[in-house]
Amino acid sequence: MYDLLVVGAGPYGLSVASHAADAGLSLRVLGRPMATWRDHMPGGMFLKSEPWASNLADPRARWRLDTYCATRSLPVGHARPIPVETFAEYGLWFAGNAVPPVDERMASRVTLHPTGFEVLTEDGEALRARTVTLAVGVLPFLEVPPALRGLDPALVSHSSHHRDLGHFRGRDVTVIGGGQAALETAALLSEQGTRVRVLSRADRLVWNDVPPPWQRPWWQAARAPHSGLGCGWRNWFYAERPGLFHRLPEASRVRIAATALGPAGAWWVRDRVEPAVDVLLGHAVAGARAVPGGVRLRTVNRHGESLSLETEHVIAATGFRATVDKLDLLSGELRGSLATAADDSPVLDRCFESSQPGLFLAGLLTASAFGPAMRFVHGATFTASTLVRGVRRRLRTTRPSAVFTVPERRELVAEPAEAPC
């Protein structure tokens, strides 16, 4: 019987595991470390976040991205994008140093048990734990426009389905979306000789500005402080105060989570897209059907005017929508026990515990509760420390005699006053 079983071994799962191990909890982590980053992102992509905002979280901040890069003599610095491959390798390095050995089997089912929870692995072993943290990343929540659903995967795919875009070389591809995934995918396709267009329902593409220098006059820094989500006081609040964000009214939190930091391309992609990629703006996909050689798309603009175009393949870079009903990993009884907000995201307490006692959630699923930072690696730092405090609190209520010890070689870290658990 484990104190905590973490399902998922991406940035959030590994960060939670590092804090839980530091707290002396008996722990098991299931999942292939950094699988999304290793298997579902094309080579040649870069992190949109700043390197200093892309650290996985350990209690002593010993295993930072810049530390990893220094050990490999890799360049790292403000306004210097990090390759996805480098970030994935960093995550493996973090897992090897900051986390107990990871069980790389996948979890296939999580159910309630009289002593807490039972987690079934893909090969049929049943593991039991008093508490469970789901850190399942984004892949369970991918979104594809309704008009494209049901078409053959050979004709329509999601941007997260591709580790290698090479098989599209010399073909005609339409990318749906106006955010970073769509624009960087289009750039990579164009650069390898694919005929590519971007189709977006937005009236214009939005591009992030080149970040200002790290060292600036005090008055510039005061007006628009740096944060893990970009410059400005609003971004600073989202990035650095998730605990305060959680205190906002639910309606405000849901609205902000849905609209803040909307689709935009990184500054370093713009020059690769604008001169080289055809862009059709202001059009949404209204219909699609298979035709000889590919797909015929019917689009509609805001004035009701239609346009028809044919393409060999459609890549939907249309993001993810994290809702409780997509948590197929949970048994029906467990999933049905979860209270939800207006956007069907889970209701969470101030320490990431769901309405089912002992079940904690991390990552994209928590964006409506704790803000836009939870859509980025940067949110893992707040999540890990806060969530593990919640786990310890829950274990104290289920095991009154339990005593939590921290190894002597480690120093205690002060807990943020804004989110006691």
Beta strands, then each sheet from edge to edge (+ up, - down):
strand 1: 2-7
strand 2: 27-30
strand 3: 107-113
strand 4: 116-121
strand 5: 126-134
strand 6: 156-158
strand 7: 172-176
strand 8: 195-199
strand 9: 278-280
strand 10: 283-291
strand 11: 294-301
strand 12: 306-311
strand 13: 313-316
strand 14: 359-361
sheet 1: 2+ 1+ 5+ 4- 3+
sheet 2: 2+ 1+ 5+ 14+
sheet 3: 6+ 13+ 7+ 8+ 9+
sheet 4: 10+ 11- 12+
end
